[in-house]
C-alpha cells in the first residue's frame, strides 16, 4: 500500500511547504472541474511553479506508483481534471508567465497557467491576437486549452487550439521533460503535437506552449438577428454557409437560453425571439462590407423579424456578453444543469433541435440550447433540480439520448469539451473495439504504467492495464460524490 504521507513529505521537500496541500478542507477546493456533477477529493494537491518542479512531482509519483492528474484553471466541462482519490492533483495555475511575444515570427511562448485572454492582450500592441476564444477565455488557461483542444465562438473560421499550437515542452508520464515542435510552421517528423493536443492529460503535462498569433483584422462587423424560432435561425445558418460566406462566428441561442442570459446580464436581446443568431465577419474592409450586406439579406429571407448591427465595440461586446455568459446564466433559472457537447451536420440543426425538445418533454425536463451553429457544435443545457427525486436521473437520461441523436445524424460525442470522465461511457457508441485498442496503443507508448490521468477517455481496461471506466463516472471513481 502506498504511503501517501511519505509522498507528501517528499513533495514538500521538492517544492516547499506552501506548494503542497493535504488538509481535507483545502483539498475540497479541487474536488471537481467545471462539471460539478462529479466530485472526487484528491489525496494530495501539488502547486509547482516551474517545469522542473512539475517534473519532480511526476517523478515522485512514478516512483511511488501513485496516479496523477493535471489541472489548470479548472474550467473544463467533461470531468477531465477530476482528481483521483488516491492520487496527486498537479495544478499548473501558478505557472503564468508570458515568456515572449515575437510578432516577427507571429508566435508567443507562454506557461500553461497563462489565461487565454492574456495572450491576446500581450499581442494586441503588436497588431496581433490569439484566435481561439472559448467562452471562458477570461479565466481558462492555455494548458487546459491544450489538454482539451478547446474551441470557441470563432473556431468556425480559425479552428481549434490544435490549429494554433506550434511547439510544446511537456513532462512525459515518466517524469522527463520533452520538447516537440517549435516556432516552425511544419516541424519534421511524426505529428506528435497533433497527438498531444487534445489528449486530456493522458500523455503528459504541458509546461510551455508556443502558440500562433493571428494578425488583427482590418474590419470587424457584428449583427444580432432575432427569429421566431430555431428552425428559421438554422435555415439562415445553412444559407450563409451555402452562399460561400465563412463568418468568424455564427452563434445561436434559443428562447430558454435567452431568458437565462437576460436574467443574468440584461443583454437586451429582442423581445419575443424564439432564437437569436450572432454573426460576426472579419477581414479586409471591402470584403467584410460586401459579405455583411449578403448575410443581412439572407437572415431577412430566412425569417428574421429584427436585425441589429453593432455600431461600435461597446455594442458588439454587449451582443457577445449574453452569449458568453450563457452557461453560468442558467443558474438564474435552474438550480442544477448538465451541459452536453455534441456535434451534428449544420443542415440537421432544425431536425435535431426539434427532437431535443421532444426528448425534454418526454423526460419532464427543460433544455436550453446555446451553441456554435456555424459548425454544428451543440451545447444543450439539461436543466433539473437535484432536490426533486428522480430529476437528476431523467436529466442524465436526456443528456445521453442527445448524444445518441448526434451519432445518429452522423456527428460526434464531443466537439471541444473533451471526453474526460463524463463521456467515456459513450466512446463505444462511436468506436469499435479495434478502434479503441488502436487509440490505447498510443497512450501505452507514452504511459505504459497507466498513471497519467487514469480512468479518463476509455471505458474499459485495454492493453496496458488501464483502470476500468465502466458505465458511469461514479463507478470508475468509487469515492466520487455524484450530485
N, C-alpha and C positions, 0 to 999 in steps of 0.2 A: 504494500500500500504506500502511495506517495506521501511523503512528509511535506505538506504544503507550508507548514510553519518554517521548516528549514529553507524551502524555496523563497519564501517571503524575506527571510533574513539575508539570503544571498542577493536578492534583488535590491534590497535596501543598501547593501554594501556596494553594489554596482552603480546604482542611480542616486542614492541619497534617501534619507528617511521621509522627506516630504513628497517623494515621487512614487511611493508605493502605498496603496490603501488596502487595509484588511478589516477595518471596522465595519460591522454589518450594516449599520445605518448609512454610512457613507457609501458603501457598495451598492445600496439600493438605487442610488442616483443613476447607475449604469445598467439597470436590470432590463432595459428594452431600448430599441431604437424608435424611429417614428411610428412603427407598427406596434402600438401599445397593447394589442390583443394578446401577445405572448410575452411573458416575462421570466427571466432567469437571473438570479443574483449570482454574480461571479465569485469565485473563491478569493481572487486577488485582482486588483487593478494596478497596472504599471503605467506611468506617465513619462515616457522618455522625452528628452529634449533634443536629441541628436540621432543621426543614423547609427553611430557607433553604439549608443545606448540601446537603441531598438534591437540591433544585432545581439547585444549582450543578453537582453531579455529572452530573445528567441533561443539562443544557445543554452541558456539556463533551463528553459522549458524542455528542450530536446533532451538534455542530459537527465532531467528528472522524469522524462516521459509524461509530461503534462501538456494537455492541449492548450492552444492559444487562439484568440480571436482578435482581429484588428478592428478598431473603431475610430472614426473621425469625429465629425460633429454630432453624429447620431441622428441624422435626419432621414435615413433610409426607410423605405416603406415595404420591405419584404422580409424583415427579420434577419437580414444578412449580418448584422452586428449583434445578434442575440448572443449573450455570453454562454459559456459552458460552466455549469455549476461546480465542476472540479478543476477548472482551468484558470488561465490568466487572460484578462482583457487588456490588450495593449492599445492605449488611447494616444493617438498621434496629434491631438488638438494643440499641444504646446509647441509643435514644430511648425511655426508660422512665419518664417522669414521668406521674403521675396529676394532670391539670391541674385537676380539680374534681369534686366529688360533690355533686349537687343533689337531695336526696330530695324536696323540694317539687315538682320537675319530673319526678321518677323518671328522672333522667339522670345519667350520668357522662361526663366528657370525658378521654380518655387518649391518650397517644402510642402508636405502633404496637409498640414494644418491650415494652410492659407485659404481664406474664404474665397469662393468663386468670384464674387463681385469685386474683391480687392485686386484681382488680376486686371480687370478692365480699368479700374481706377488708376492703376500704376501705368497702364499702357496708353490711356487717353491723351496725356500731354504730348505723346509722340505721334498721335494720329492713328492709333490702333485700339482694338478692344479684343476681349476674349469671347468668341461667338457662343459657345454652349452656355445656356442660361436656364437651368432648372428653376422651377417656381420658387424653390427655397434658396436661390442664389445668394441672398443676403446673409445666410447662415450656414449653408452646406460647404464642405471643404473639398479641395481638389483631390486629396487622397481617396475620399469616399466616392467622388465622381469617377475616378479611375477604376475603383473596385467594382462599381455597379454599371459602368458605361452609361452614365446619366445623360439624359436628353433634356428637352425643354421646349419652350414655345417656338424657338427659331430653328429647331432641328430639321424642319421640312426643307429648308434651303441650305443650311450649313452643316447638317449632320450631327452626330453624337460625339461624346468625348473621344472615342477611338479615332475620329477623323481629325482630332486636334492635338494629339499627343505624339511627339516625335522621339522622345527619349525618356528613359526611366533609370533610376537607381532603386533597387529594392533589396530587402532582406529575404533571402530564399528560406524555405522551411527547414534547412539545416543550419541556419544562423549566419551564413556567409553573405556578404554584400556583393551584389551583382549589378553590372551596368548593361543595358541594352539600348540600341538606337542612339540618338544624339540630336544634333541640330540639322542633320542632312534630311532632305525630303524623302528619300527612299533608301534606307540603310541596307547594305547587302546581307545575304543570309536568310535564314528562316524568319518568318514573321512572328517573332516572339512577343513583340509589342501587341500585336493583334490578339495573341493568346492571353496575355496578361491582363489587358484592359477588359473589364467585364468578368474577370474570374472570381470576383466576390471574396477575395482574401484567401482563396484556397491554394494559390500558387506562390504566395509571399505577401510582403507588406511594403508598399511604396514609401520611399523616404526622400525622394527628389524627383520632380516631374518637369520635363521640358515640354512646353506647350506652344502651339502655333498661334500667332496673333493675326488678326484679320484687320485690314485697312478699314477705317471708319467710312461708311458710305457717304457719297456726296449729298444724297437726299433720302429722307425717311418720311413716309406718309402713312397714316393710320386711320382706318374708319371703323365705326361700330354700326352694324346693321341689325335691326330688330325684325324678327319674323313671327308669324302666328304660331309656328311650331317647328319641331326638329326636322320634319320632312322637307319643308321649304329651305331651311338652313343647310341641310345635307345636299339638296339639289344645287344650291348656289355653290357649295364647295366643289362638287363634281364639275360644274360648268366652268368654274375659274381654272381648274387644273386642265380640263379638256381644251380650253382655249389657248393653252400653251404658256400661261402665266404661272410662274413659280414664286409666290409671295415668300417673304421671310417667315411669315407665320399666318396660319388660319386657325383660330381657336373658337370652340363652341361651348356654350353653357345653356342648359335647359332651364325651365321655369323654376324648378326647385333649387338649383344651384344659384340662380339669380336672386331668389328670395333670401338665401343664406348670405350671399355677398352684400346685399342691401342692408341686412340686419347687422352685419359686422363692420362694414366700412363705408356705408352710404355712398355707393359709387354712382347712383343716379342713372341707372340704365333705363331705357324707355318703358313706361308703364304698360302692362298688358302683354309684354313679349313672352311668347312660349319658348323662344330660343333667341340668342344673340350670337352673331359672329364678330370676332375682332380680326380684321385683315390688315396686315402690315406689309408694305412694299418698301424695298430699299435698293439703292444702286445709283447709276448716273441719273441726273435730274430729268433729262429729256425722256429717258426710258420709263422712269417712275411715273411721270406725268401722264404719258400715253396709256400705260397699263392701269393706272389708278382710275381713269375715266372708264376703261373697259370693265374693271372689276365692279365699279359702281353700277354700271348698266346691267351687268349680269345679276347682281344682287336684286336690283329692281325687277328684272324679268322673272326671277325666281320667287318673288312674292314679298320682298322686304317692304314693310309699311313705314319704316323710318330709317334714315341713314344719317349718321353724324360723322363729320370729318374733323379730326383733331386739328385745332387752329394753331397749337403750339405744343411745346414739350410738356407743359403742365397738364394740358387736357389729354394728351397721349398717355401720360403717367396715370391719370385717373381711369382711363379705359382699362389699362393693364392692372390697376390696383384691385379691381373686382375679380378679375381672372386669377391673379396670383395669390389672392387671399382665400380662394375658394375652399381648399382642403380644411384649413383652420376654421373657416367661416361656418361650416356645417355644425360646429359645436354650438352655434346660436339656436339651431332648430332641432338638434338631436343630441342626447347625452352620449351616444356611442355610434361609431360607424366603422365599416370595413372598406378600405379603398382597394379597388382592383386595377389592373394594368394590362388589359388585353389589347390585341391588335387585329383589325379586320381590313379588308379592302375598302377604301373610302366610298366606293359605289354601293356598298352594302349597308351604309350608315342608316338609312331610313328603316330597312327591314329589321336590322339588329336592335335598333333602339325601340322599335315597337315591341319586339319580343322581350326585351328587358322590362318594359312596362308590364307586359303580361306576366312575366315571372314574379315581379314585385307584387302584383295584385294576388296572384295565386298563393304566395307565401305570407301575405299580410305585412309586408314591409314597404318602406319608401326607398327609392333610388334617385339620387341626384347625379346628373351626368355633366361632367366638365372634362374637356379633352382636346387633344391636338387633332382637329378634324382633317387637316391637310394631309396627314399620313395615316389616318385611321387608328390612332393610338387612343383607346378609350380609357377613361378613369372613372368608372361608375362608383359612386359612394353609397354603399348599402347602409341605411340608417336604421338604428334599433335602440332599444332601451334594455340594457342588461339587467335592470331591476325587475323586468317583467318576465316571468318564467316562460321559457321556450323561444323568446325573441332572438336570442343570440344564435340558437341552432337554426332558426329559419333564415336569419341573415347570412349565416355561413353557407347554408344550402343554396340560397340565391346567388351568392358570390361564386360558388363553384359552378352553378349552372350557366352563369355568364361566361366563364372561361370555356365551358363546353361549346357555347354558342360561337365564340371566337374561332375555336378549332374547326367547328362545323362549316364556317364560312371561309375557311382557308387561311385563317390568321394564326396568331401566336399567343402563348400564355403570358408573355411579357414583352413590353416594348422598351422600357427604360428603368423600371424599378428593380429588376433582377428577380431571381428565383428564391434565394435565401432559404429560410425555414418554412415560409408560408406556402410556397408553390412547389416544393419538392414532390409533393404527392401528385401533382399534375403532370410531371415530366413523362410518365409512361403513356399519357394520353396523346402526346405529340411524337414520342420517340420509342422505337422498339428496343429490345434487349441489346441487339448488336450495336445500335447507335449509342446507347448509354455506356456500354462496355468500352467502346472506342473513345468516348469522351473521358472516361475514367482512366484510360491508359495514359493520357496526357497528364492528368492530375497525379497519377502514381509516379510519373517520371520526375515531377517536381517534389512530391511529398510522399515517399513510399511508406512512411510511418503513420500517415493519416492524422497528423497533429494540427495542421493548419485549418482552422475553421471547420472542424468535423461536424457531420450531421446536416450540412447545407447542400443544396442543389440536387443531390442524388437521393432517390427514395429507398434504395435497398443496398445491402452490402455488395460491393463489387470489387473483385480482383485483389486490391492491396489492403483489405481489411477495413474498409470504410464502415463506420458505425451505422446501424440501421436508421433509415429515415422514416420508415413505416408510413402511416396514412395521415397522421396529424402531427403538427409540431410538438404538441404536448406529449405524444408518445415517444418522439425522438429525444425529447428533453424531459425525463420523468420528474425533474424538480421544478419544471416550469409552472408558473401560475398563469392560467388562461382566463382572460377577462372578456 
